[in-house]
Amino acid sequence: MTLDAFARRFAPAGLRPGTLTTGYGLAEATLLVSLGTAGPRPR
């Protein structure tokens, strides 16, 4: 698993495996929220 390999690689630097977790972003939702309203198409 990627997190296991990452934890092993950075263990010598003090990274504890229990500090890692997976996460999922909402990039698409952020993009939709930041869009303006529909209007004339750009030229």
All heavy atoms as TSV, in Angstrom:
chain	resi	resn	atom	element	x	y	z
A	1	MET	N	N	0.837	-1.173	0.000
A	1	MET	CA	C	0.000	0.000	0.000
A	1	MET	C	C	0.883	1.238	0.000
A	1	MET	O	O	1.949	1.274	0.603
A	1	MET	CB	C	-0.922	-0.039	1.223
A	1	MET	CG	C	-1.699	1.221	1.425
A	1	MET	SD	S	-2.750	1.144	2.866
A	1	MET	CE	C	-4.284	1.473	2.082
A	2	THR	N	N	0.438	2.284	-0.627
A	2	THR	CA	C	1.223	3.504	-0.769
A	2	THR	C	C	1.530	4.154	0.572
A	2	THR	O	O	2.654	4.599	0.808
A	2	THR	CB	C	0.477	4.498	-1.672
A	2	THR	OG1	O	0.257	3.885	-2.940
A	2	THR	CG2	C	1.275	5.765	-1.867
A	3	LEU	N	N	0.535	4.209	1.466
A	3	LEU	CA	C	0.783	4.829	2.773
A	3	LEU	C	C	1.820	4.061	3.570
A	3	LEU	O	O	2.642	4.658	4.274
A	3	LEU	CB	C	-0.513	4.944	3.569
A	3	LEU	CG	C	-1.523	5.965	3.053
A	3	LEU	CD1	C	-2.775	5.943	3.914
A	3	LEU	CD2	C	-0.935	7.352	3.008
A	4	ASP	N	N	1.811	2.747	3.478
A	4	ASP	CA	C	2.799	1.935	4.185
A	4	ASP	C	C	4.203	2.221	3.666
A	4	ASP	O	O	5.141	2.389	4.444
A	4	ASP	CB	C	2.481	0.448	4.048
A	4	ASP	CG	C	1.190	0.065	4.747
A	4	ASP	OD1	O	0.818	0.728	5.733
A	4	ASP	OD2	O	0.552	-0.896	4.287
A	5	ALA	N	N	4.349	2.269	2.351
A	5	ALA	CA	C	5.655	2.548	1.750
A	5	ALA	C	C	6.133	3.949	2.127
A	5	ALA	O	O	7.304	4.156	2.437
A	5	ALA	CB	C	5.571	2.399	0.233
A	6	PHE	N	N	5.226	4.908	2.115
A	6	PHE	CA	C	5.565	6.282	2.486
A	6	PHE	C	C	6.020	6.341	3.944
A	6	PHE	O	O	7.032	6.970	4.263
A	6	PHE	CB	C	4.345	7.184	2.263
A	6	PHE	CG	C	4.625	8.645	2.443
A	6	PHE	CD1	C	5.054	9.418	1.377
A	6	PHE	CD2	C	4.449	9.250	3.676
A	6	PHE	CE1	C	5.305	10.772	1.549
A	6	PHE	CE2	C	4.696	10.599	3.860
A	6	PHE	CZ	C	5.135	11.364	2.788
A	7	ALA	N	N	5.281	5.664	4.818
A	7	ALA	CA	C	5.621	5.653	6.248
A	7	ALA	C	C	6.988	5.011	6.479
A	7	ALA	O	O	7.782	5.518	7.280
A	7	ALA	CB	C	4.543	4.914	7.032
A	8	ARG	N	N	7.267	3.922	5.783
A	8	ARG	CA	C	8.582	3.273	5.930
A	8	ARG	C	C	9.699	4.193	5.446
A	8	ARG	O	O	10.760	4.285	6.065
A	8	ARG	CB	C	8.612	1.954	5.155
A	8	ARG	CG	C	7.926	0.811	5.859
A	8	ARG	CD	C	8.235	-0.521	5.203
A	8	ARG	NE	N	7.913	-0.553	3.788
A	8	ARG	CZ	C	6.714	-0.848	3.276
A	8	ARG	NH1	N	5.715	-1.134	4.093
A	8	ARG	NH2	N	6.507	-0.860	1.979
A	9	ARG	N	N	9.452	4.869	4.345
A	9	ARG	CA	C	10.479	5.734	3.765
A	9	ARG	C	C	10.818	6.901	4.682
A	9	ARG	O	O	11.969	7.313	4.799
A	9	ARG	CB	C	9.986	6.255	2.397
A	9	ARG	CG	C	10.885	7.276	1.734
A	9	ARG	CD	C	12.218	6.657	1.340
A	9	ARG	NE	N	13.053	7.594	0.650
A	9	ARG	CZ	C	13.978	8.354	1.255
A	9	ARG	NH1	N	14.164	8.265	2.545
A	9	ARG	NH2	N	14.714	9.180	0.566
A	10	PHE	N	N	9.824	7.464	5.343
A	10	PHE	CA	C	10.051	8.646	6.162
A	10	PHE	C	C	10.121	8.370	7.660
A	10	PHE	O	O	10.248	9.295	8.454
A	10	PHE	CB	C	8.992	9.713	5.845
A	10	PHE	CG	C	9.200	10.312	4.487
A	10	PHE	CD1	C	8.509	9.836	3.391
A	10	PHE	CD2	C	10.113	11.329	4.298
A	10	PHE	CE1	C	8.712	10.374	2.135
A	10	PHE	CE2	C	10.332	11.876	3.051
A	10	PHE	CZ	C	9.633	11.395	1.957
A	11	ALA	N	N	10.087	7.105	8.058
A	11	ALA	CA	C	10.226	6.743	9.466
A	11	ALA	C	C	11.545	7.237	10.063
A	11	ALA	O	O	11.562	7.740	11.188
A	11	ALA	CB	C	10.077	5.240	9.647
A	12	PRO	N	N	12.676	7.141	9.329
A	12	PRO	CA	C	13.931	7.639	9.894
A	12	PRO	C	C	13.895	9.141	10.212
A	12	PRO	O	O	14.659	9.622	11.035
A	12	PRO	CB	C	14.969	7.344	8.800
A	12	PRO	CG	C	14.388	6.210	8.028
A	12	PRO	CD	C	12.906	6.451	8.052
A	13	ALA	N	N	13.003	9.874	9.559
A	13	ALA	CA	C	12.890	11.314	9.812
A	13	ALA	C	C	11.914	11.612	10.948
A	13	ALA	O	O	11.670	12.769	11.264
A	13	ALA	CB	C	12.433	12.027	8.541
A	14	GLY	N	N	11.332	10.549	11.548
A	14	GLY	CA	C	10.449	10.745	12.686
A	14	GLY	C	C	8.966	10.648	12.374
A	14	GLY	O	O	8.143	10.873	13.260
A	15	LEU	N	N	8.615	10.324	11.149
A	15	LEU	CA	C	7.198	10.193	10.800
A	15	LEU	C	C	6.627	8.936	11.440
A	15	LEU	O	O	7.168	7.845	11.291
A	15	LEU	CB	C	7.018	10.120	9.279
A	15	LEU	CG	C	5.576	9.973	8.814
A	15	LEU	CD1	C	4.775	11.223	9.121
A	15	LEU	CD2	C	5.522	9.654	7.336
A	16	ARG	N	N	5.549	9.085	12.167
A	16	ARG	CA	C	4.876	7.944	12.791
A	16	ARG	C	C	3.753	7.485	11.882
A	16	ARG	O	O	2.950	8.311	11.411
A	16	ARG	CB	C	4.321	8.327	14.148
A	16	ARG	CG	C	5.422	8.671	15.147
A	16	ARG	CD	C	4.826	9.045	16.473
A	16	ARG	NE	N	3.689	9.945	16.261
A	16	ARG	CZ	C	3.416	11.000	16.997
A	16	ARG	NH1	N	4.164	11.295	18.019
A	16	ARG	NH2	N	2.377	11.764	16.743
A	17	PRO	N	N	3.640	6.191	11.602
A	17	PRO	CA	C	2.607	5.686	10.693
A	17	PRO	C	C	1.187	6.054	11.116
A	17	PRO	O	O	0.327	6.261	10.271
A	17	PRO	CB	C	2.796	4.172	10.730
A	17	PRO	CG	C	4.194	3.972	11.174
A	17	PRO	CD	C	4.523	5.132	12.067
A	18	GLY	N	N	0.925	6.188	12.410
A	18	GLY	CA	C	-0.412	6.521	12.877
A	18	GLY	C	C	-0.873	7.915	12.513
A	18	GLY	O	O	-2.046	8.250	12.660
A	19	THR	N	N	0.050	8.758	12.022
A	19	THR	CA	C	-0.337	10.123	11.660
A	19	THR	C	C	-0.881	10.215	10.245
A	19	THR	O	O	-1.411	11.250	9.862
A	19	THR	CB	C	0.853	11.088	11.778
A	19	THR	OG1	O	1.886	10.668	10.887
A	19	THR	CG2	C	1.390	11.125	13.192
A	20	LEU	N	N	-0.763	9.150	9.473
A	20	LEU	CA	C	-1.206	9.174	8.079
A	20	LEU	C	C	-2.643	8.689	7.950
A	20	LEU	O	O	-3.074	7.772	8.640
A	20	LEU	CB	C	-0.297	8.291	7.223
A	20	LEU	CG	C	1.174	8.679	7.199
A	20	LEU	CD1	C	1.974	7.648	6.424
A	20	LEU	CD2	C	1.343	10.060	6.609
A	21	THR	N	N	-3.362	9.288	7.040
A	21	THR	CA	C	-4.715	8.856	6.720
A	21	THR	C	C	-5.015	9.236	5.275
A	21	THR	O	O	-4.345	10.094	4.703
A	21	THR	CB	C	-5.744	9.488	7.679
A	21	THR	OG1	O	-7.025	8.929	7.416
A	21	THR	CG2	C	-5.812	10.995	7.504
A	22	THR	N	N	-5.989	8.593	4.703
A	22	THR	CA	C	-6.375	8.937	3.344
A	22	THR	C	C	-7.326	10.126	3.370
A	22	THR	O	O	-7.971	10.405	4.377
A	22	THR	CB	C	-7.069	7.753	2.650
A	22	THR	OG1	O	-8.186	7.367	3.440
A	22	THR	CG2	C	-6.128	6.588	2.489
A	23	GLY	N	N	-7.418	10.813	2.276
A	23	GLY	CA	C	-8.318	11.955	2.167
A	23	GLY	C	C	-8.791	12.093	0.736
A	23	GLY	O	O	-8.114	11.676	-0.206
A	24	TYR	N	N	-9.929	12.662	0.592
A	24	TYR	CA	C	-10.503	12.856	-0.731
A	24	TYR	C	C	-10.834	14.327	-0.907
A	24	TYR	O	O	-11.459	14.936	-0.041
A	24	TYR	CB	C	-11.753	11.990	-0.898
A	24	TYR	CG	C	-11.443	10.529	-0.724
A	24	TYR	CD1	C	-11.539	9.919	0.511
A	24	TYR	CD2	C	-10.977	9.788	-1.801
A	24	TYR	CE1	C	-11.217	8.589	0.671
A	24	TYR	CE2	C	-10.640	8.459	-1.646
A	24	TYR	CZ	C	-10.767	7.862	-0.409
A	24	TYR	OH	O	-10.431	6.555	-0.243
A	25	GLY	N	N	-10.421	14.883	-2.004
A	25	GLY	CA	C	-10.633	16.306	-2.242
A	25	GLY	C	C	-11.955	16.597	-2.922
A	25	GLY	O	O	-12.626	15.713	-3.440
A	26	LEU	N	N	-12.314	17.838	-2.879
A	26	LEU	CA	C	-13.537	18.284	-3.542
A	26	LEU	C	C	-13.196	19.339	-4.588
A	26	LEU	O	O	-13.841	20.376	-4.673
A	26	LEU	CB	C	-14.514	18.856	-2.512
A	26	LEU	CG	C	-15.092	17.836	-1.548
A	26	LEU	CD1	C	-15.934	18.541	-0.499
A	26	LEU	CD2	C	-15.950	16.830	-2.279
A	27	ALA	N	N	-12.176	19.066	-5.370
A	27	ALA	CA	C	-11.732	20.046	-6.363
A	27	ALA	C	C	-12.855	20.408	-7.326
A	27	ALA	O	O	-13.033	21.582	-7.669
A	27	ALA	CB	C	-10.533	19.496	-7.130
A	28	GLU	N	N	-13.619	19.427	-7.760
A	28	GLU	CA	C	-14.687	19.710	-8.707
A	28	GLU	C	C	-15.764	20.579	-8.082
A	28	GLU	O	O	-16.267	21.514	-8.686
A	28	GLU	CB	C	-15.295	18.409	-9.234
A	28	GLU	CG	C	-14.349	17.594	-10.097
A	28	GLU	CD	C	-13.362	16.759	-9.283
A	28	GLU	OE1	O	-13.466	16.748	-8.039
A	28	GLU	OE2	O	-12.488	16.142	-9.895
A	29	ALA	N	N	-16.126	20.292	-6.847
A	29	ALA	CA	C	-17.142	21.099	-6.161
A	29	ALA	C	C	-16.642	22.520	-5.947
A	29	ALA	O	O	-17.400	23.480	-6.096
A	29	ALA	CB	C	-17.526	20.460	-4.839
A	30	THR	N	N	-15.363	22.663	-5.602
A	30	THR	CA	C	-14.798	23.997	-5.426
A	30	THR	C	C	-14.857	24.770	-6.733
A	30	THR	O	O	-15.178	25.962	-6.747
A	30	THR	CB	C	-13.342	23.900	-4.938
A	30	THR	OG1	O	-13.319	23.148	-3.726
A	30	THR	CG2	C	-12.730	25.254	-4.715
A	31	LEU	N	N	-14.565	24.111	-7.818
A	31	LEU	CA	C	-14.617	24.763	-9.118
A	31	LEU	C	C	-16.035	25.221	-9.430
A	31	LEU	O	O	-16.255	26.350	-9.854
A	31	LEU	CB	C	-14.132	23.810	-10.214
A	31	LEU	CG	C	-14.194	24.333	-11.642
A	31	LEU	CD1	C	-13.302	25.550	-11.805
A	31	LEU	CD2	C	-13.801	23.253	-12.612
A	32	LEU	N	N	-17.021	24.377	-9.197
A	32	LEU	CA	C	-18.403	24.741	-9.484
A	32	LEU	C	C	-18.863	25.926	-8.640
A	32	LEU	O	O	-19.566	26.805	-9.119
A	32	LEU	CB	C	-19.325	23.543	-9.270
A	32	LEU	CG	C	-19.182	22.423	-10.297
A	32	LEU	CD1	C	-20.047	21.227	-9.899
A	32	LEU	CD2	C	-19.543	22.901	-11.685
A	33	VAL	N	N	-18.459	25.960	-7.386
A	33	VAL	CA	C	-18.857	27.058	-6.508
A	33	VAL	C	C	-18.229	28.369	-6.956
A	33	VAL	O	O	-18.831	29.434	-6.838
A	33	VAL	CB	C	-18.472	26.737	-5.047
A	33	VAL	CG1	C	-18.648	27.935	-4.148
A	33	VAL	CG2	C	-19.296	25.575	-4.538
A	34	SER	N	N	-17.020	28.314	-7.493
A	34	SER	CA	C	-16.314	29.536	-7.859
A	34	SER	C	C	-16.692	30.070	-9.242
A	34	SER	O	O	-16.287	31.167	-9.602
A	34	SER	CB	C	-14.806	29.307	-7.790
A	34	SER	OG	O	-14.406	28.379	-8.790
A	35	LEU	N	N	-17.462	29.324	-10.001
A	35	LEU	CA	C	-17.874	29.793	-11.322
A	35	LEU	C	C	-18.934	30.870	-11.210
A	35	LEU	O	O	-19.727	30.896	-10.273
A	35	LEU	CB	C	-18.440	28.631	-12.140
A	35	LEU	CG	C	-17.450	27.562	-12.570
A	35	LEU	CD1	C	-18.173	26.419	-13.248
A	35	LEU	CD2	C	-16.402	28.152	-13.494
A	36	GLY	N	N	-18.953	31.741	-12.185
A	36	GLY	CA	C	-19.990	32.773	-12.230
A	36	GLY	C	C	-21.271	32.201	-12.815
A	36	GLY	O	O	-21.381	31.022	-13.146
A	37	THR	N	N	-22.258	33.054	-12.948
A	37	THR	CA	C	-23.518	32.641	-13.545
A	37	THR	C	C	-23.383	32.548	-15.042
A	37	THR	O	O	-22.485	33.159	-15.651
A	37	THR	CB	C	-24.635	33.630	-13.188
A	37	THR	OG1	O	-24.262	34.920	-13.645
A	37	THR	CG2	C	-24.868	33.680	-11.688
A	38	ALA	N	N	-24.281	31.822	-15.664
A	38	ALA	CA	C	-24.257	31.670	-17.122
A	38	ALA	C	C	-24.578	33.014	-17.772
A	38	ALA	O	O	-25.429	33.756	-17.296
A	38	ALA	CB	C	-25.256	30.606	-17.554
A	39	GLY	N	N	-23.896	33.311	-18.818
A	39	GLY	CA	C	-24.113	34.565	-19.522
A	39	GLY	C	C	-23.674	34.403	-20.958
A	39	GLY	O	O	-23.513	33.285	-21.449
A	40	PRO	N	N	-23.459	35.500	-21.626
A	40	PRO	CA	C	-22.993	35.415	-23.016
A	40	PRO	C	C	-21.645	34.717	-23.093
A	40	PRO	O	O	-20.825	34.831	-22.180
A	40	PRO	CB	C	-22.881	36.855	-23.481
A	40	PRO	CG	C	-23.322	37.706	-22.352
A	40	PRO	CD	C	-23.591	36.849	-21.164
A	41	ARG	N	N	-21.426	33.999	-24.139
A	41	ARG	CA	C	-20.152	33.302	-24.341
A	41	ARG	C	C	-19.058	34.306	-24.656
A	41	ARG	O	O	-19.302	35.318	-25.317
A	41	ARG	CB	C	-20.277	32.296	-25.468
A	41	ARG	CG	C	-21.342	31.247	-25.184
A	41	ARG	CD	C	-21.329	30.253	-26.254
A	41	ARG	NE	N	-20.357	29.252	-25.803
A	41	ARG	CZ	C	-20.206	28.071	-26.352
A	41	ARG	NH1	N	-20.931	27.723	-27.371
A	41	ARG	NH2	N	-19.329	27.227	-25.887
A	42	PRO	N	N	-17.835	34.070	-24.187
A	42	PRO	CA	C	-16.728	34.963	-24.504
A	42	PRO	C	C	-16.451	34.974	-26.006
A	42	PRO	O	O	-16.693	33.989	-26.688
A	42	PRO	CB	C	-15.548	34.384	-23.747
A	42	PRO	CG	C	-16.061	33.260	-22.938
A	42	PRO	CD	C	-17.445	32.985	-23.344
A	43	ARG	N	N	-15.954	36.058	-26.501
A	43	ARG	CA	C	-15.613	36.168	-27.937
A	43	ARG	C	C	-14.169	35.825	-28.150
A	43	ARG	O	O	-13.319	36.102	-27.417
A	43	ARG	CB	C	-15.876	37.572	-28.434
A	43	ARG	CG	C	-17.313	37.920	-28.399
A	43	ARG	CD	C	-17.470	39.337	-28.897
A	43	ARG	NE	N	-18.878	39.692	-28.737
A	43	ARG	CZ	C	-19.581	40.261	-29.686
A	43	ARG	NH1	N	-19.037	40.577	-30.823
A	43	ARG	NH2	N	-20.822	40.566	-29.465
